Amino acid sequence: MRLYGAIDLHSNNNVAVITDEQDQIILEKRLHNNIETVLEHLNPYRSDLAAIAVESTYNWYWLVDGLMDAGYTVKLVNTSAVPVYSGLKYTNDEHDARHLAHLLRLKLLPEAYICPKPLRAVRDLLRKRSQLVRYRTMQILSIQNLWSRNTGGSLSSYRTKRLDDLEVAQTFGADSERSLAIESNLSVLKSLQEQILRLEKEVYARVKLNPEYEKLLTVEGVGKILALTIMLETGEIKRFAKVGQYASYCRCVSSSRWSNAKKKGEGNRKNGNKYLSWAYVEAAHFGARYNERIRRFYQRKKAQTNFIVAVKATAHKLARACYYVMRDQVPFNVERAFS
């Protein structure tokens, strides 16, 4: 008898369900988040389990690794893409687990990418770096805002990063409150910069660009850190059959539903990889800064729409170009990408 397992995972407990080929419940139990406990309840059905579907929640590492180490076939569920089942007025965790097992049996389960365990720690370091970079940007913007508000002048990002307490004191003189506000931002900014450099050093020591991803460095706006981020977040490029699928995974396309030439609503904008979205937006900023062809495209879009749409449109172009760079192992062609 062929069985299908599913686990609805939460912060401190999970609901494990096993069903047969007629969706009849064989096992349904709420368990503590302990791998030994989970394996103990699954082992009696081990030989008949085709696979186990596990929700891709924030804390899935321990469960997926434990199940795979024990020899189970695990399917990580892309929860954002799971079709909502209709007709039920009341649902709970047990219903959710049964629904996942049902989709697994029908081979309709939307799967998420399971990053290889040895690379996962480095990927998380790069994710932490992207978080600190965003915090650093917040400090820079705060300093620029305070400076402009109180002096009438403006500061470039380059000059902001090189401000020191002496220059701040000379600018604001006896206005100690405003000096203190900027000095506190500068202190946090310098601390963040130190940690970002520390993370980059650790990443460079732990992982190198695989040969099939080295041509990412030919893409305007993509440096070593962004190339490593794209490599680790993308995984095997062959898992994306079409360029549109990859662009959608990178959250570079709009989400909408149309019928009879009329917009009926929007889909799930969060369906995709937010870290790839961030990476390509960063690449768009750098590309527009240093490449004339990309800058013209960005400025044309900005004139037609606004700053945000222009950046996302540029990021979309770069994501599509990177797909072909990775898939076909060819250098980046800016004329073709931004024709």
Secondary structure, 3 states (H helix, E strand, C coil): CCEEEEEEECCCEEEEEEECCCCCEEEEEEEECCHHHHHHHHHHHHHHEEEEEEECCCCCHHHHHHHHHCCCCEEEECHHHCCCCCCCCCCCHHHHHHHHHHHHHCCCCCECCCCCHHHHHHHHHHHHHHHHHHHHHHHHHHHHHHHHHHHCCCCCHHHHHCCCHHHHHHHHCCCHHHHHHHHHHHHHHHHHHHHHHHHHHHHHHHCCCCHHHHHHHHCCCCCHHHHHHHHHHHCCHHHCCCHHHHHHHCCCCCCCEEECCEEEECCCCCCCCHHHHHHHHHHHHHHHHHCHHHHHHHHHHHHHCCHHHHHHHHHHHHHHHHHHHHHHCCCCCHHHHCC
